[in-house]
Amino acid sequence: MKIEIQSENEVVSNMDGLCIKVKSEEYNILPHALNFILPRGAALPKEPKNAR
């Protein structure tokens, strides 16, 4: 699964303790490898039926 995050304003991204200001990021995620905390109202694409 690929997740793309975009913002009109710069936001601080923290990956392994490295903080950087970004307007967009892209992640490739292994199925069931990570847990994410998302703000209320945020939406992810639905998982394809054959993903598991």
N, C-alpha and C positions, 0 to 999 in steps of 0.2 A: 504494500500500500504506500502511496506517496501522499504526503500532506504538504500543502503550500500555505504559508501564512503571510498576509500582506496587511500593511497599515499605512495610512496617509501620513502619520507622524512617526518619527523615530521612537523605537521602544528598546529597552535593554533586554538582551537575550543572554542567558547564562547557560553555558554548556561546560561541564566539568570544571567549574570555578572561574572560567574565562568570561568576563562580562564585556559585551560589545553592543553598540547602538546599530540597529538595523531597521529597515522599512519592509523587508521581505526575507523569508527563509523557506527552505525546502528540506523535507526529511523523507527518507526512505525507511519504512518501518517493517521489521520482520513480524509476521503474525504472532500475536500473543506474547511478544518479547518485552513490551514496555507498557506502563500505565501512565495516562495523562490526566491532569486536572484542567478542565476547561471552564471558562466563565459561563454563567447561566446564559442561555440563548445561543451559545456557539453550536455549530453543527458540523459533523463529519460526514463524508460520503458513506453510504451504506456499504457494508461488507458484501462482496460478491458471494453468491451461494457456494461456489466451489473453492473458497479461500481456505477452508479448514481441511 
